[in-house]
């Protein structure tokens, strides 16, 4: 009998997919990644081919969805607290940056080297 796989997620970049793959493999779930090499070679193809796709065995689908539902989709600060929007106070901030001006950008940029 062949294994049957189900799609559990699509990601624009392979780095995003690798994070989820690592979490699932840590939990003991085998993950199959598709189209990551194509997108790594040329990221502009991502939208054309539907992104990097992650598949798991059909038998692990329910457990996978349970694990994925526990991963926060919103930004967390250094204390693992939800980041609040400084304007409206909402805690559903999807992307957070501390770069506010050219000086903070240059500081961030040169820290990477």
C-alpha positions as CSV (number, residue, x, y, z in Angstrom):
1,X,0.0,0.0,0.0
2,X,1.4,3.4,-1.0
3,X,1.5,6.3,1.4
4,X,-1.0,9.0,0.7
5,X,0.1,12.6,1.3
6,X,-2.0,15.8,2.0
7,X,-1.0,19.4,1.4
8,X,-0.7,21.2,4.7
9,X,0.7,24.6,3.6
10,X,2.0,26.8,0.9
11,X,4.8,29.4,1.6
12,X,6.2,32.1,-0.6
13,X,9.8,31.3,0.4
14,X,11.5,28.1,1.4
15,X,12.8,29.6,4.6
16,X,9.2,29.9,5.9
17,X,8.5,26.3,4.9
18,X,11.7,25.1,6.6
19,X,10.6,26.6,9.9
20,X,7.3,24.7,9.9
21,X,9.0,21.6,8.6
22,X,11.5,21.7,11.5
23,X,8.7,22.1,14.0
24,X,6.8,19.2,12.6
25,X,9.8,16.9,12.4
26,X,10.6,17.8,16.0
27,X,7.2,16.5,16.8
28,X,7.9,13.2,15.0
29,X,6.0,13.9,11.8
30,X,7.6,13.2,8.4
31,X,7.3,16.1,6.0
32,X,7.7,16.2,2.2
33,X,8.7,19.5,0.7
34,X,8.0,20.4,-2.9
35,X,9.2,23.2,-5.3
36,X,11.7,24.6,-2.8
37,X,14.7,24.1,-5.1
38,X,12.9,25.9,-8.0
39,X,12.0,28.9,-5.8
40,X,15.5,29.0,-4.2
41,X,16.9,29.2,-7.7
42,X,14.6,32.0,-8.7
43,X,12.3,33.5,-6.1
44,X,10.2,35.3,-8.7
45,X,8.7,31.9,-9.7
46,X,7.1,31.5,-6.3
47,X,3.7,33.0,-7.2
48,X,3.7,31.3,-10.7
49,X,4.0,27.8,-9.3
50,X,2.1,28.3,-6.1
51,X,5.0,28.6,-3.6
52,X,6.8,26.0,-1.6
53,X,4.4,23.2,-0.6
54,X,4.5,21.1,2.5
55,X,2.9,17.6,2.6
56,X,2.5,15.1,5.4
57,X,1.2,11.6,5.5
58,X,-2.6,11.4,5.5
59,X,-2.4,9.5,8.8
60,X,-0.7,12.5,10.4
61,X,-3.0,15.2,9.1
62,X,-5.1,15.7,12.2
63,X,-2.1,15.8,14.5
64,X,-0.3,18.2,12.1
65,X,-3.3,20.6,12.1
66,X,-3.3,20.5,15.9
67,X,0.4,21.4,16.1
68,X,0.0,24.2,13.5
69,X,-3.0,25.7,15.3
70,X,-0.7,26.3,18.4
71,X,1.8,28.3,16.4
72,X,1.1,32.0,16.8
73,X,0.5,33.8,13.5
74,X,1.1,37.2,15.1
75,X,4.3,39.0,16.1
76,X,5.8,38.4,19.6
77,X,8.2,40.6,21.5
78,X,11.4,39.4,23.3
79,X,9.2,38.2,26.2
80,X,6.9,36.1,24.1
81,X,4.1,38.6,24.5
82,X,1.9,39.7,21.6
83,X,3.1,43.0,20.2
84,X,0.6,45.8,20.5
85,X,0.0,48.3,17.7
86,X,1.1,51.7,19.0
87,X,-1.8,53.5,17.3
88,X,-4.8,51.3,18.0
89,X,-3.6,48.9,20.7
90,X,-4.5,45.8,18.6
91,X,-2.6,42.6,19.4
92,X,-3.1,41.1,15.9
93,X,0.1,42.6,14.5
94,X,1.4,40.3,11.7
95,X,4.7,42.0,11.0
96,X,6.6,44.1,13.5
97,X,9.8,46.2,12.9
98,X,11.7,48.5,15.1
99,X,13.1,50.4,12.1
100,X,11.6,53.9,12.3
101,X,14.1,56.0,10.4
102,X,17.3,56.0,8.4
103,X,19.5,55.8,11.5
104,X,17.7,52.7,12.9
105,X,17.8,51.1,9.4
106,X,21.5,51.6,9.1
107,X,22.1,50.2,12.6
108,X,20.0,47.2,11.7
109,X,21.7,46.7,8.4
110,X,25.3,46.9,9.7
111,X,24.5,44.6,12.6
112,X,24.0,41.8,10.1
113,X,27.6,41.9,9.0
